[in-house]
Amino acid sequence: MQELPCRVWCAPALAERLRRQLGLFELAAEVEVVEHPVDDEAEDILDAHVAHLGGRAAVASPPAPEDRHRLYTEALAFARAHPWERLSEDAPLALELRAGSDTGSWLVRVMGSGDTRPGLLLTPSAAGRGTPGDPTAAPPGSCALLLNAAAIPPDADRARRHGWPEVEPLIPSLLALDGEEPGEIDGRRSRLLALALGAVAAHLEAGAAGAPTRGEATLPDGRRGRYTVSPAPAGSGAPAGLREASGELVADLLPDGAVIGFGSVPRSAVDGLGTTAAWHGASPEGMSAGGDLPVLILGVDAAAAGVVAARLAEAHPVGVALARREQRELVTLICDGSVFGLTEARTGDESLALFLRRREAADGAHLVMVADLAGFPDLDSISGVFGCVLRDAASPGRR
């Protein structure tokens, strides 16, 4: 008789299926199924490449399979616990983390209590609170778990390989946030994010209100991880990225079917924009230095393009900003004496976040274009170009 193995290692995603098959042959009691993270280096390389093609920055030191498996395990527990039903994203937690010799102070924000996607944002505490519900505006060194109903294929495939059940309605995206575009999470931050997810779960389970919650866990490499979590001290000032503006907020600038997009134009090409379209606002000469200028594009049909451009010329645009109204965040165009509401800002909109970062890098300079949607990006399709300068109001001498 052929000897049976006493233990079988398999990928987490296959464990339950294998146990059921062993049960059919009445072998479940004799053969132990051990879930073991898949050595998915080849798949990881492909997933990272596909994600990079979609705009995500690559990572030099990706997580080891064991670290990635631990992170997905903690993320699944987080998703099933629905902590966003108990914690507001406007009330971050202060977190002291130690993963082996890696120690630091962090702010952790549970997202999903409002209109945002569920998830968790981990930011260095020295960088401040950041913007509630907007992980793409997080300071460098941050990382995030975002739970999506429809994730991109690399995220979904990786999650399935590490045991994420197909019946779960939300799929995790694990991101490092360092610059203009989110990136694949690295090994160090995968350990910290997993530890943070466990810390939040322990804090909620303890029900300690304002008291600190302390705990520890064994990391996949055998080292000890420790955490202390408590409510973050109250901050001051308005969230970053919001602007105050006086004037009536109106939403009748754009006709039905208009499309709003974000892009950039090399400063060397700015002069040429005025050859086919009327230039308004800040002078092209003042924007002629190196680098790219961010652009808000208002795409409408040909019949409406001239009308919209003429109305903006009369309104004298100052710049694009975010505003809150009735618990919603809106993309607006501030003008002299009025504010046009353009669209509701989508949580995690990477193109909007990139536009805002480019505007900051350009010292507030940016463009607003009105274009015939059918002909864009041909220069002949552009009816009006508005040069704007809107800087951070907190900076001296700025408006």
N, C-alpha and C positions, 0 to 999 in steps of 0.2 A: 504494500500500500504506500502511495506517495505521502511523504511527510508534509504536514501543513505548517506554514509559518505561524508563529505566535503573535507577530506584530507586523502591520503593514503601514508604511508611510504613504501619505497622499496629499495632494494639494487641498487646501481648505475648501475650495469650491466643490470638490468631488467627495468629501467625507461622508455626508449624509446619504448620497447615492450609493456609495460603496457599502455602507452599513446595511442599507436596505437589501442590497444584493446578497450580502452574507447571510442576512436573516432568512431569505428565501431558501437557502441551502442549509439552514439550521446551524450556521457556523458563527453566529454573532457572539456567542459566549466563549468560543475557542480562539478567535482571532481578534486582536485589538487593533482598531483603526486609530492611527496617530496623525493628527493634522500637522503638516509641516510646510512652512512657506516655500513656494516654488522659487527655484533659482532662475529668475526670469530676466537675466541680463539682456538676452537677445530681444525679447519682447519689449523690455524697457527702452532699449535704444530706438526701436521702431516707434513706440508710443511717443517718446520725447521728440523724435523728428517730426511726426505728424502734428503734435501740439505746437511745435515751433513754426511750422508752416501756417498754422492758424493764428500766429501772433504772440505766442508765449516764448519767453526767453529760456534758453537752454541752461543746464546746470552742470558744473564741472564735477561735483561730488554728490551723485545721487544717493538716496538711502540704500542701505543694505537690505536684502529681502526680509530679514528678521525685523529690522526697524520699520519697514514699510508695512509688514503684516501687523505689527503691534499698533501702528497708527490707524490702520483700517479697523482693527478690533475696537479701539477706543472711539473712533468716529461712528461706528455702527451703534455702540451703546449710547452715544450722545444723540444720534438721530432717533433712536427708539424712545429715549427719555423725554424728548420735546422740552428741553430746558427753556426755550424761548417763550413758553407759556407761563413761566414763573419769574424770569429775569427780563428786565427792560434793557434794550440796547443803549438807552440814555444813561444807564447806571453801571459803568464798568467796574470790574473787580481788580484789586491790587494783588499781584502774584509774585512771590519770591520762588524762583526755581533753581534747583541744583541737579544737574545731570552729570554724575561723575564729578569731574573738576570744573565743569562749565556752570558758573553761577551768574545770576542776573536778576534785575527787577523788571517786571513787565506789567502791562495793563491788558486785561482780557475782557473782551466785549462779546456777549452772546447776542447774535443778530436773529431777527425774525419776529420780534414782538410787534412791529408795525407792518408796513407794506413791503419790507425787505425780504430777501431770500434768507432762510434759516442758515445758521453757521456760527463760526467762532473766529474772532479776529484777535491775534496776539501781537502787541506792539511794544517796543522798548519804552519803559515808563518815562525815561528822560525826554522823549519826543512829545509828550503831552497826550491829550485824549483823542485827537484826531476828529474825524467827521463821523457821527453815528450813521450806521448803515451803508457806509461807502468804503469798502476795503481797498478799492483801487487808489484811494487818496491817502493810504496809510504811509507812514514814514519809512525810510529804508531800514532794513533789518526785521521787518514784520513778516508774518506768515498768516495764512488763513485756511480754514475749512469752509467751503461753500457747498450747500446741499441744493441740488438742482433736480427738477422733474425731468429734464432732458439734457444730460451732460454730453460733451463731445466724445466721440468714440474712444480716444485714448484713455480718458478718465473712466468711462464705463468698463472698458475691457480690463484695465488694471484692477478696478474694484472687484470685478467678478473673479479674477484669478486669486484674489486674496480673501475670498469667502463672502463677499457682499451678496446677500440673497436677491434673487430676481424679483421676489415679491415686494421688496422694499420700494416705496414710491419715489424716494429721493436718492440721487446718485451723488457721491462726494467728488469735489474738485479740491486738490491740495496744492496751495500756491505759496511761492516765496514772493515778497513784495519789496523790491529794491530800487526800481527806477521807473522808466517811462512805460514799461509793459510788465505785467506779472510774469513770473517765471515758474519753472518746475521747482518743487520744494527740494531742498538739499538734505543730506544726512543729518546734520546738526539740528536744523530746525524741525525735522520730522520727529526727533526724540523730544524736543521741547514742546512741540504741539501735542504730541501724545500725552505727555506728562500734564500739560495744561488741561486737556480734555478730562483726564482722570481727576484732576484737582477740582474742577467745576462740579463734576458729578458728586464728589465727596462732600463738597461745601453744601450742595443742595440736600443731600441725604442727611447731613448733620443738622440742617435747619438752624444754624447757629446765629442767624440774623447778623448783628454787627460784630460778633466775636470771630476771631481768626480760626480757620480750619487748617490743621497741620496733618501731614501724612507722608508716606514714602512708598516707593515701588521699586521692584527689581527691573532694571533695563535689560533689553535683549542680550547685551554683551556681558551681563552679570554684574555690572556696576549698580550702585544705589542711586535712585532718583528721589529727591525730597521736594516738598512744596509747602508753602504757607499762603493761604488765600483769605482775603477779607475785602469788604467794600472799599472802593477807592475814595480818597478824600474828595470833597466837592471841588470842582474846578470853577474858574471864572471866565467870563467872556463868551461870545457866541461861537458856535462850532466853526472850524476852519472851512472856507469855501462858500459861506453865506455872505450876502451883501445886503445892506439896507439902502433903499432908494425911495425917494418921495415921488409922488405922482400916481395917477390912476393906472391900475393894472387892467389892461384890455387884452382880449384874445381874438380880435377880428382882423389881424394883419394878413394871415395866410388863408387862401381858399381851400376848399375841400380837395383832398388828393395831393396836397403839398408834401414834400419829402424833405426832412432836415438831416443834413450830414455834416461830418467833421473831417477835416483834412489839414494839409499844410502846403505852403508855397515857399520855395527858396526866395530869400530876400533879393537875390540878384534878378529874379523874374518879376518882381513887383512892378517895376516901371512899365513893363509891357502890358500889364492888365488894363491900363488906362487908354490903350490905343483903340480898343473896340467898345469899351464901356465907360460910362461917366464915373469919374472918381470923386468921392466925397470924404470929408472928415480929415483925419491926420494925413499929412503930406507923405507921398512915397519917398521923398528925399530923407525924411526922418526915420525911415525903416530900411535903409540901404545897407546896413552893416551885415556881417556874415550870419549864418544860421537860417533856420526856417521860421516862418510866421504861421501860427495856427489859423485856420479858416473855419468859420461857420457858413455852411452852404444852404441857402433857402431855395429849393428846387420847386418850381411851379410850372404850369403849362405856359405856352408861348404868349397867349392872350393876356395872362395875368402878370407876367414878369415885369413889364414896363410900369404897370399900375403899382405893384408892390415897391419897386425901386423908387418911384416918384414919391410915394408916401413916406418912405424912410428918409429920403432926401429932405423932406419938410420937417421930419421929427428930429433930425440930427442925432444919430446913434452915438452913445458914449461907449458901450461895450456889453459883452455877454456876461451874465452872472447867474447864480443860482438863488432862488428865493423859496421860502416856505409859505404855504397857504393851506389852511385846513388840513394839517398833518401830511400834506403832500409837498414834495420838492419839485420845483419847476425850473426849466431852462427859460430864462428871460433875456430880452434885449432892452437894456436901459437906454432911454433917450432923454433929451432935455424936456422935462415936464411930464413924461409919460413912461410907462413900462409895458412892453409887449410880452405877453405870455406866449411862448412858442410851443412847448411840449412838456409833458411830465417826464422828469428824469427817471430813467430806469436804474434800479439798484444794480451795482456792479457793471455799469456800462463802461467798458474799457475805452471806447473811442472818446467819450465825454471826459473821462479822467485824463486821458492823454492830451486832449485839447487844453484842459485847465493847467496841466503841468507845463505844456509848451508856452502857454500864455505867461506863466510865471517866469519861465526861463527867458522870455523875450521882454522882460520888464514891463509887462502889461500890454504890449502891442499885439494886435490881432486884426483879422479882416472879417468882414461880413459880405458875402456875395449873394446876389439875386440872379438866378439863372433859369433858362428854359430847360426843364427837366429832360426833354427829348433830345436836345442837342448837346448837353453837357457831357464831357469837359471841353468841348471846342470853345475857343475864345469868343467866337461870334455868338455863343449862347448866353454870355454874361451881360446882363442889362445894367447892373450897378455894382460898384465895389466901394465899401465903406471902411476907411481906415479908423480903427478904434484904439484907444489906450485906456485901459481900466486896471489900475494897480490895487494892491492890497491897501485898504483904508487905514490899516494900523500903522503903516510906514509913514514917517514924517514927510510932509510936503507932498503927499500923494492924495489923489482923489479917488 
